[in-house]
Amino acid sequence: MIKLCIANKINLILLEYPEGSCEEMYFLAQQYNVPLVGYNNAFLKLLRQGLRDKYFVPDGHCTKEGYGVMAEAIAEEVLRILE
């Protein structure tokens, strides 16, 4: 998929899921020089404040507020790329 996007001059941003780290994703981002949005730092601060229930449902998916945190991180990366 990455090669297809690059071949067609499609800007690509890889996304990591909160509380999950995938070494392969970091490798691919570096190998193809593609931005990777990681959320661990943003969520780690919130979790340290004891706000897990506000940002995650019991099965580990995000709540509305959690997806808001993700959206902000994505928007920051898109704006950085467009500068």
N, C-alpha and C positions, 0 to 999 in steps of 0.2 A: 504494500500500500504506500509506503514512504517513497519508494522508487517511482511509482506511478504518479504521485503528486509532484515530485521533483521534475520528472520528465515533462509534465504538463504545466510547469510553472505555477503550481498551486501552493500557496503559503500553507504551512502545516504547523500546528502546535500540538505537541503530545501532552496528555493530561494524566496525572497520577490521581488515584483515589485517596481520600483522606485515610489516615491510619494504615496505609499500605505503601510499601516501598518495593519497587520492582527493579532489580539491578539491570535486567534486560532493557527496560525502558530507558534508563540512564545511558546504557551502552549505545542504544540506537540513536538517541538524541545527540550524543557526542559523535558517533560515527558519521551521521548524515548532516551534522550541524543544524539540527532542528531544535527550536526552543521546547523546553519541558516545564510545565507548570506543576510544581509540587505544593502540596497543601499542608504538609506535616508541621511546618513552623507556625503557621496561622492557627491551626487547630490545637497544637500543643499548648500554646498560651491559654487558650480557652479551656482546655481540659484541666490544666493546672489550677484554674480558678474554680474547678468543680462544676463546670457548666455542661457536662456531657449530655444530660437529658434535654438540654435546650437545643443542641446541635445534632444529636443522633437519636434514632429510634432503637429499640432493643436489638434488632437484627443487624445493626451496624450501618444501615443506610442513613443518609442525612435527613434532617427535618427541613422545613422551609428555610429556617434561619441558616442551617448548615449549607444548603445549596446557595444561599446568598453569599456566604463566605467564599465558596468556590467561585461564584460568578465574579466577585470583586477581584480575586486573584487572576482570573482569566482576562478580565478587562484591563488590569494593570499591564499584563504581558502584551496584549494587543496594542495598547497605546504606546508601549515602549518600542514595539516593532515599527509602528507607523511614524515614529519621530524621525 
